[in-house]
Amino acid sequence: MDFPVVSLRTEFFLLIAVSLVLPVAIYMLLFHRKSISRGAVAGYGTLLITLAGANVYLLQRLSAQAGTTPNTLDDKLFASELSVALYLLPAVFAGIGVNLLSHALISHLTKAEQRYEQHKKRETALENTVES
């Protein structure tokens, strides 16, 4: 009879790790680095989105298992209106992850446009010298 409670506890601790520990570790790593590549920023953004998905999956599993245990505390936490508040954290992490990916993509495209404009200027200058 203890198996659902043990499983519930394991998934709850996984939820804590995915919800708080790993994202905070990612933020600390991003804030303490003096320089970082666009690829790393995109990778961290993707990781935050993945963690948000894992968070939602764990919340749904815990919510489903909360109804099968006799404990009323987990029913109140995962099978009530309070569970909506638990979904805000993964939404925030996914939003930050999307912003990081967007930043990396916009930064790349801006630099690519600048290179293109410089290339066009060189071609125009070369054509003007050839015509003279």
N, CA, C and O of each residue as an XYZ file, in Angstrom:
528
protein
N       0.803     -1.206      0.000
C       0.000      0.000      0.000
C       0.844      1.269      0.000
O       0.333      2.334     -0.344
N       2.114      1.191      0.372
C       2.965      2.368      0.429
C       3.495      2.773     -0.938
O       4.029      3.873     -1.084
N       3.362      1.926     -1.929
C       3.951      2.223     -3.233
C       3.434      3.523     -3.850
O       4.255      4.304     -4.331
N       2.117      3.811     -3.868
C       1.687      5.087     -4.451
C       2.249      6.292     -3.708
O       2.552      7.308     -4.333
N       2.397      6.203     -2.389
C       2.921      7.320     -1.620
C       4.401      7.525     -1.948
O       4.851      8.659     -2.111
N       5.159      6.425     -2.045
C       6.582      6.525     -2.371
C       6.750      7.085     -3.777
O       7.591      7.955     -4.001
N       5.963      6.597     -4.716
C       6.018      7.091     -6.090
C       5.647      8.565     -6.139
O       6.264      9.351     -6.859
N       4.642      8.926     -5.373
C       4.207     10.311     -5.320
C       5.304     11.195     -4.742
O       5.526     12.303     -5.230
N       5.986     10.720     -3.716
C       7.070     11.501     -3.123
C       8.228     11.663     -4.100
O       8.802     12.746     -4.213
N       8.571     10.589     -4.805
C       9.663     10.661     -5.778
C       9.330     11.668     -6.871
O      10.162     12.504     -7.223
N       8.137     11.592     -7.399
C       7.743     12.531     -8.448
C       7.629     13.950     -7.916
O       7.900     14.903     -8.647
N       7.232     14.111     -6.657
C       7.173     15.433     -6.074
C       8.570     16.044     -5.968
O       8.754     17.224     -6.269
N       9.561     15.244     -5.539
C      10.931     15.754     -5.463
C      11.500     16.027     -6.851
O      12.277     16.966     -7.027
N      11.126     15.222     -7.831
C      11.502     15.514     -9.219
C      10.889     16.830     -9.672
O      11.536     17.624    -10.356
N       9.646     17.054     -9.290
C       8.966     18.305     -9.635
C       9.696     19.496     -9.021
O       9.862     20.523     -9.679
N      10.127     19.372     -7.784
C      10.866     20.454     -7.129
C      12.175     20.713     -7.868
O      12.545     21.863     -8.102
N      12.874     19.635     -8.235
C      14.150     19.790     -8.945
C      13.937     20.451    -10.301
O      14.683     21.354    -10.680
N      12.921     20.003    -11.029
C      12.676     20.549    -12.367
C      12.104     21.957    -12.280
O      12.357     22.780    -13.160
N      11.350     22.243    -11.249
C      10.701     23.547    -11.134
C      11.607     24.627    -10.583
O      11.531     25.779    -11.009
N      12.452     24.274     -9.654
C      13.223     25.300     -8.962
C      14.725     25.156     -9.113
O      15.398     26.112     -9.501
N      15.257     23.999     -8.819
C      16.711     23.834     -8.732
C      17.383     24.030    -10.092
O      18.301     24.842    -10.215
N      16.946     23.309    -11.094
C      17.594     23.401    -12.407
C      17.442     24.777    -13.058
O      18.437     25.314    -13.543
N      16.246     25.375    -13.092
C      16.159     26.717    -13.677
C      16.998     27.762    -12.938
O      17.611     28.623    -13.569
N      17.029     27.689    -11.611
C      17.851     28.639    -10.856
C      19.331     28.426    -11.187
O      20.088     29.390    -11.297
N      19.739     27.174    -11.343
C      21.126     26.894    -11.724
C      21.434     27.468    -13.103
O      22.522     28.003    -13.320
N      20.503     27.366    -14.024
C      20.697     27.936    -15.366
C      20.813     29.450    -15.282
O      21.699     30.035    -15.904
N      19.934     30.089    -14.526
C      19.992     31.555    -14.383
C      21.311     31.994    -13.759
O      21.919     32.968    -14.201
N      21.750     31.277    -12.736
C      23.008     31.636    -12.076
C      24.168     31.503    -13.071
O      25.060     32.350    -13.105
N      24.150     30.458    -13.864
C      25.201     30.267    -14.859
C      25.183     31.396    -15.889
O      26.237     31.904    -16.272
N      23.997     31.786    -16.336
C      23.889     32.860    -17.324
C      24.340     34.203    -16.753
O      24.986     34.984    -17.452
N      24.011     34.476    -15.504
C      24.340     35.764    -14.914
C      25.818     35.891    -14.534
O      26.360     36.996    -14.512
N      26.461     34.776    -14.239
C      27.851     34.836    -13.803
C      28.860     34.688    -14.938
O      30.059     34.852    -14.710
N      28.422     34.392    -16.118
C      29.334     34.283    -17.253
C      29.608     35.680    -17.797
O      28.693     36.493    -17.923
N      30.854     35.953    -18.116
C      31.203     37.268    -18.662
C      30.919     37.335    -20.148
O      30.578     38.396    -20.673
N      31.057     36.215    -20.826
C      30.742     36.170    -22.252
C      30.076     34.827    -22.549
O      30.351     33.815    -21.904
N      29.206     34.854    -23.532
C      28.460     33.642    -23.871
C      28.102     33.692    -25.351
O      27.800     34.760    -25.884
N      28.134     32.569    -25.999
C      27.842     32.523    -27.431
C      26.337     32.475    -27.672
O      25.553     32.135    -26.786
N      25.963     32.825    -28.894
C      24.541     32.751    -29.258
C      24.036     31.316    -29.181
O      22.898     31.068    -28.783
N      24.893     30.376    -29.567
C      24.504     28.966    -29.495
C      24.212     28.520    -28.071
O      23.269     27.766    -27.830
N      25.026     28.989    -27.129
C      24.795     28.649    -25.723
C      23.497     29.279    -25.229
O      22.741     28.645    -24.493
N      23.234     30.514    -25.626
C      21.982     31.174    -25.226
C      20.791     30.402    -25.785
O      19.806     30.177    -25.081
N      20.883     30.000    -27.044
C      19.800     29.221    -27.650
C      19.661     27.869    -26.944
O      18.548     27.386    -26.736
N      20.789     27.264    -26.578
C      20.746     25.987    -25.863
C      20.091     26.115    -24.498
O      19.285     25.266    -24.116
N      20.427     27.166    -23.757
C      19.803     27.378    -22.455
C      18.314     27.681    -22.598
O      17.509     27.247    -21.774
N      17.949     28.420    -23.634
C      16.533     28.676    -23.885
C      15.780     27.392    -24.174
O      14.681     27.176    -23.662
N      16.371     26.546    -24.991
C      15.752     25.254    -25.303
C      15.647     24.393    -24.053
O      14.646     23.706    -23.851
N      16.677     24.430    -23.214
C      16.648     23.662    -21.970
C      15.541     24.151    -21.041
O      14.868     23.341    -20.403
N      15.346     25.462    -20.959
C      14.260     25.988    -20.116
C      12.894     25.564    -20.644
O      12.000     25.241    -19.862
N      12.730     25.563    -21.955
C      11.463     25.127    -22.542
C      11.238     23.643    -22.257
O      10.125     23.228    -21.935
N      12.293     22.852    -22.378
C      12.193     21.419    -22.090
C      11.859     21.174    -20.624
O      11.033     20.318    -20.306
N      12.504     21.928    -19.727
C      12.202     21.795    -18.302
C      10.759     22.184    -18.000
O      10.116     21.573    -17.146
N      10.253     23.189    -18.688
C       8.852     23.585    -18.493
C       7.926     22.456    -18.934
O       6.926     22.178    -18.272
N       8.252     21.808    -20.042
C       7.444     20.672    -20.493
C       7.486     19.520    -19.505
O       6.460     18.898    -19.229
N       8.678     19.229    -18.966
C       8.797     18.174    -17.959
C       8.020     18.543    -16.700
O       7.418     17.680    -16.061
N       8.037     19.806    -16.352
C       7.304     20.287    -15.184
C       5.807     20.059    -15.354
O       5.139     19.577    -14.439
N       5.285     20.405    -16.523
C       3.852     20.211    -16.783
C       3.510     18.726    -16.751
O       2.485     18.335    -16.194
N       4.368     17.895    -17.349
C       4.132     16.448    -17.334
C       4.081     15.926    -15.901
O       3.175     15.169    -15.552
N       5.044     16.323    -15.065
C       5.054     15.875    -13.676
C       3.843     16.387    -12.904
O       3.281     15.669    -12.078
N       3.444     17.618    -13.170
C       2.249     18.144    -12.502
C       1.008     17.338    -12.868
O       0.169     17.062    -12.010
N       0.891     16.965    -14.121
C      -0.265     16.174    -14.546
C      -0.241     14.783    -13.920
O      -1.280     14.272    -13.501
N       0.938     14.171    -13.855
C       1.047     12.845    -13.218
C       0.720     12.925    -11.740
O       0.002     12.077    -11.209
N       1.245     13.941    -11.076
C       0.964     14.089     -9.646
C      -0.503     14.383     -9.399
O      -1.077     13.908     -8.419
N      -1.101     15.144    -10.260
C      -2.523     15.438    -10.130
C      -3.354     14.171    -10.299
O      -4.324     13.960     -9.570
N      -2.979     13.334    -11.254
C      -3.705     12.078    -11.463
C      -3.511     11.129    -10.288
O      -4.449     10.440     -9.887
N      -2.299     11.087     -9.732
C      -2.032     10.186     -8.613
C      -2.585     10.722     -7.296
O      -2.800      9.954     -6.358
N      -2.814     12.011     -7.218
C      -3.317     12.595     -5.964
C      -4.693     12.055     -5.613
O      -5.026     11.915     -4.436
N      -5.486     11.753     -6.615
C      -6.816     11.223     -6.352
C      -6.814      9.792     -5.868
O      -7.802      9.339     -5.292
N      -5.735      9.071     -6.085
C      -5.693      7.656     -5.701
C      -5.138      7.431     -4.304
O      -5.215      6.315     -3.789
N      -4.585      8.457     -3.679
C      -4.030      8.292     -2.332
C      -5.035      8.784     -1.293
O      -5.838      9.673     -1.576
N      -4.993      8.211     -0.101
C      -5.939      8.640      0.934
C      -5.577      9.983      1.562
O      -6.386     10.543      2.303
N      -4.415     10.503      1.294
C      -3.958     11.756      1.876
C      -4.754     12.924      1.286
O      -4.860     13.048      0.066
N      -5.304     13.763      2.133
C      -6.107     14.888      1.644
C      -5.253     16.101      1.294
O      -5.698     16.975      0.550
N      -4.027     16.166      1.824
C      -3.158     17.301      1.526
C      -2.791     17.344      0.055
O      -2.851     18.401     -0.573
N      -2.410     16.191     -0.500
C      -2.068     16.197     -1.919
C      -3.295     16.416     -2.792
O      -3.176     16.966     -3.887
N      -4.480     15.997     -2.330
C      -5.701     16.303     -3.067
C      -5.928     17.806     -3.134
O      -6.288     18.348     -4.179
N      -5.712     18.469     -2.007
C      -5.901     19.913     -1.968
C      -4.887     20.639     -2.844
O      -5.202     21.660     -3.456
N      -3.676     20.111     -2.899
C      -2.612     20.771     -3.640
C      -2.717     20.527     -5.146
O      -2.607     21.467     -5.932
N      -2.929     19.276     -5.553
C      -2.845     18.938     -6.968
C      -4.195     18.794     -7.659
O      -4.255     18.878     -8.886
N      -5.262     18.583     -6.933
C      -6.552     18.354     -7.571
C      -7.546     19.467     -7.261
O      -8.756     19.247     -7.306
N      -7.047     20.651     -6.950
C      -7.937     21.768     -6.640
C      -7.588     22.964     -7.513
O      -6.788     22.856     -8.442
N      -8.188     24.090     -7.208
C      -7.908     25.314     -7.941
C      -6.476     25.782     -7.728
O      -5.937     26.523     -8.550
N      -5.861     25.363     -6.645
C      -4.481     25.726     -6.348
C      -3.516     25.165     -7.395
O      -2.433     25.711     -7.607
N      -3.916     24.080     -8.043
C      -3.036     23.483     -9.052
C      -2.822     24.422    -10.235
O      -1.804     24.333    -10.921
N      -3.770     25.316    -10.478
C      -3.599     26.290    -11.561
C      -2.392     27.177    -11.271
O      -1.640     27.522    -12.182
N      -2.210     27.541    -10.015
C      -1.055     28.365     -9.639
C       0.253     27.618     -9.867
O       1.272     28.237    -10.174
N       0.238     26.299     -9.721
C       1.451     25.512     -9.940
C       1.882     25.519    -11.407
O       3.057     25.303    -11.705
N       0.954     25.760    -12.314
C       1.271     25.796    -13.742
C       1.866     27.135    -14.175
O       2.358     27.251    -15.297
N       1.830     28.135    -13.318
C       2.398     29.438    -13.671
C       3.919     29.395    -13.770
O       4.502     30.047    -14.636
N       4.555     28.646    -12.907
C       6.016     28.567    -12.919
C       6.551     27.988    -14.230
O       7.470     28.570    -14.807
N       6.012     26.861    -14.727
C       6.508     26.386    -16.023
C       6.167     27.340    -17.164
O       6.914     27.427    -18.138
N       5.063     28.045    -17.057
C       4.727     29.015    -18.103
C       5.758     30.142    -18.137
O       6.149     30.602    -19.210
N       6.194     30.582    -16.961
C       7.215     31.630    -16.889
C       8.536     31.128    -17.458
O       9.189     31.833    -18.227
N       8.929     29.920    -17.087
C      10.192     29.370    -17.589
C      10.143     29.170    -19.102
O      11.119     29.452    -19.797
N       9.033     28.694    -19.603
C       8.907     28.518    -21.053
C       8.955     29.875    -21.754
O       9.552     30.000    -22.823
N       8.333     30.882    -21.160
C       8.373     32.226    -21.743
C       9.780     32.792    -21.772
O      10.186     33.403    -22.761
N      10.521     32.593    -20.700
C      11.916     33.055    -20.668
C      12.749     32.286    -21.683
O      13.611     32.860    -22.348
N      12.494     30.990    -21.801
C      13.206     30.182    -22.789
C      12.937     30.645    -24.208
O      13.852     30.712    -25.028
N      11.680     30.966    -24.500
C      11.328     31.482    -25.828
C      12.012     32.822    -26.069
O      12.489     33.089    -27.172
N      12.061     33.664    -25.040
C      12.748     34.954    -25.185
C      14.234     34.772    -25.445
O      14.809     35.494    -26.259
N      14.868     33.817    -24.767
C      16.289     33.553    -25.010
C      16.518     33.067    -26.443
O      17.447     33.516    -27.115
N      15.671     32.151    -26.905
C      15.783     31.677    -28.294
C      15.564     32.815    -29.277
O      16.289     32.935    -30.264
N      14.575     33.643    -29.012
C      14.281     34.781    -29.881
C      15.454     35.749    -29.911
O      15.822     36.246    -30.975
N      16.035     36.016    -28.765
C      17.186     36.918    -28.704
C      18.350     36.374    -29.532
O      18.977     37.111    -30.293
N      18.632     35.078    -29.377
C      19.733     34.474    -30.130
C      19.466     34.551    -31.632
O      20.372     34.854    -32.408
N      18.239     34.280    -32.038
C      17.896     34.320    -33.457
C      17.956     35.745    -34.006
O      18.504     35.966    -35.085
N      17.404     36.704    -33.284
C      17.427     38.100    -33.744
C      18.860     38.615    -33.811
O      19.223     39.321    -34.752
N      19.668     38.270    -32.827
C      21.071     38.681    -32.840
C      21.790     38.107    -34.056
O      22.552     38.808    -34.721
N      21.549     36.849    -34.338
C      22.177     36.220    -35.507
C      21.714     36.892    -36.798
O      22.527     37.195    -37.672
N      20.423     37.121    -36.912
C      19.902     37.730    -38.144
C      20.386     39.164    -38.318
O      20.657     39.584    -39.443
N      20.501     39.919    -37.243
C      21.010     41.288    -37.326
C      22.444     41.303    -37.837
O      22.792     42.101    -38.708
N      23.270     40.425    -37.297
C      24.664     40.365    -37.760
C      24.753     39.868    -39.197
O      25.608     40.324    -39.955
N      23.886     38.944    -39.578
C      23.883     38.457    -40.960
C      23.468     39.576    -41.921
O      24.025     39.694    -43.013
N      22.498     40.393    -41.520
C      22.088     41.529    -42.356
C      23.223     42.543    -42.486
O      23.447     43.086    -43.567
N      23.933     42.798    -41.398
C      25.059     43.728    -41.453
C      26.152     43.210    -42.385
O      26.727     43.982    -43.152
N      26.441     41.918    -42.326
C      27.436     41.339    -43.238
C      26.983     41.458    -44.686
O      27.791     41.735    -45.572
N      25.700     41.251    -44.926
C      25.159     41.350    -46.276
C      25.292     42.784    -46.802
O      25.692     42.996    -47.946
N      24.955     43.757    -45.964
C      25.056     45.161    -46.369
C      26.510     45.540    -46.658
O      26.776     46.249    -47.629
N      27.449     45.084    -45.837
C      28.861     45.360    -46.084
C      29.317     44.724    -47.393
O      30.088     45.319    -48.146
N      28.841     43.525    -47.657
C      29.196     42.839    -48.903
C      28.647     43.617    -50.106
O      29.341     43.784    -51.110
N      27.425     44.082    -50.004
C      26.817     44.852    -51.107
C      27.577     46.160    -51.333
O      27.777     46.571    -52.476
N      28.004     46.819    -50.242
C      28.762     48.066    -50.375
C      30.093     47.811    -51.068
O      30.515     48.600    -51.914
N      30.753     46.721    -50.717
C      32.024     46.384    -51.365
C      31.822     46.096    -52.853
O      32.621     46.520    -53.688
N      30.757     45.379    -53.174
C      30.473     45.084    -54.590
C      30.193     46.364    -55.365
O      30.662     46.524    -56.492
N      29.430     47.275    -54.766
C      29.113     48.540    -55.421
C      30.374     49.371    -55.604
O      30.578     49.973    -56.658
N      31.223     49.405    -54.574
C      32.474     50.162    -54.675
C      33.380     49.543    -55.744
O      34.036     50.270    -56.491
N      33.423     48.240    -55.822
C      34.236     47.562    -56.834
C      33.716     47.849    -58.232
O      34.511     48.075    -59.144
N      32.417     47.846    -58.421
C      31.826     48.140    -59.726
C      32.122     49.577    -60.128
O      32.398     49.858    -61.295
N      32.063     50.492    -59.153
C      32.340     51.899    -59.455
C      33.809     52.107    -59.862
O      34.091     52.928    -60.735
N      34.734     51.382    -59.246
C      36.145     51.517    -59.618
C      36.418     50.885    -60.967
O      37.289     51.356    -61.699
N      35.710     49.850    -61.309
C      35.898     49.185    -62.604
C      35.365     50.100    -63.713
O      35.978     50.189    -64.777
N      34.253     50.768    -63.487
C      33.653     51.643    -64.492
C      34.496     52.898    -64.719
O      34.459     53.468    -65.809
N      35.242     53.333    -63.728
C      36.030     54.559    -63.865
C      37.193     54.390    -64.704
O      37.950     55.339    -64.910
